[in-house]
């Protein structure tokens, strides 16, 4: 068998169609075999037992007759002879009567009359024991029954005494015939059962595999972006409809994801183009002004340098965001003193706060050690505090507080700044979202800070929320588990 044929065969063996076929076959055939075997055994053993009972009762009747007729005294009894003939004809039996001297006195196959019996069973029967011997090879069953009569004793009393043995040999050919007959019927039933099972298994395997094949066919036919257009038109079972509906959801998610990616790429291009356009305008105007004064050059070059800085900040933020979002980039967790991180961040941002005369207040309710990626966590706090300063008013306040319960620690960054409208609060974590695009040029934000912040918090299995009122101020609250548990 070449490889492709072998693969096709293995695929068939692993297919649902084949599995259903085999399971159905087993489910039907096993009970048929079990019932057939039980029927065969029960019916033949019942037949055998009935026969045995019949033979035994014949023996008892004959034995009683022999004894009551005083057979051994009179030598002959018509009643006994008649019964012996009847049994021998009706049951295909050989009957012998043997006296205590082991002499065969009666034999339905008269050849042995007058001979001495040398049967072991007769010896045993003469000692008063009932013996039954079955020979299934030669198809017979033989009973050696002691004939026990009441005889008068010398002292005028009576005693029981074995006066002879009744030997009845019944042919069991009829039992074997019966067994063979039942076997024949059972085997025919088996054969019919197997044919029936094959047909049912074939039908079932086709029937059960069909929905899955249909799903494959329908999905293969889907050419448009909406998935399977009209699910009500699909006249298959509920499961097929469910799979197709899940398929539609998957398509929707796929295109939504694609759209998000396209939007992201177009936003990135737009954001990267803006500083370049400004630089081009500045450079062109310098080129166009022959003999422009040195101060103008100085001023324009400073502007160009600012734009370059802006461009490089956008690129750095983009790289940070992509790195944080990449599921393969694990964060490097260690036990970190959160109070120390907060204090160090606040020290770094102090000069920017002083420019706008903003007071930065730090409230720590307890020392907290937690499992975080120190650099990334510091980035979260820096982003939030820088925003709280950037979007604050002159002489405003920024309050950073740290607290914890038994499971999480909380960092709250509260400012007295311009606030965010309810509508925009839901969008501040989107990439490149800025409430005021024009103002953003002054503040120099890339619009990626909160997107990065949210991603980092998510990687720590935490959450971030915003609460704000326009013209009054904004509060960002970060909640992170004290213990990091790997997923
Ligand atoms: P940016 O680099 O523009 O600051 P962010 O992602 O950090 O980008 O913030 C997104 C937008 O959310 C900002 O442009 C600003 O409009 C708004 N924002 C963020 N923090 C605050 C705040 N503390 N107060 C008011 N507005 C804020």
Boltz pocket constraint, residues with backbone or C-beta under 6 A from the ligand:
constraints:
  - pocket:
      binder: B
      contacts: [[A, 383], [A, 384], [A, 387], [A, 388], [A, 391], [A, 415], [A, 417], [A, 418], [A, 419], [A, 420], [A, 428], [A, 430], [A, 433], [A, 434], [A, 435], [A, 436], [A, 440], [A, 444], [A, 445], [A, 446], [A, 447], [A, 448], [A, 449], [A, 450], [A, 451], [A, 474]]
      max_distance: 6.0
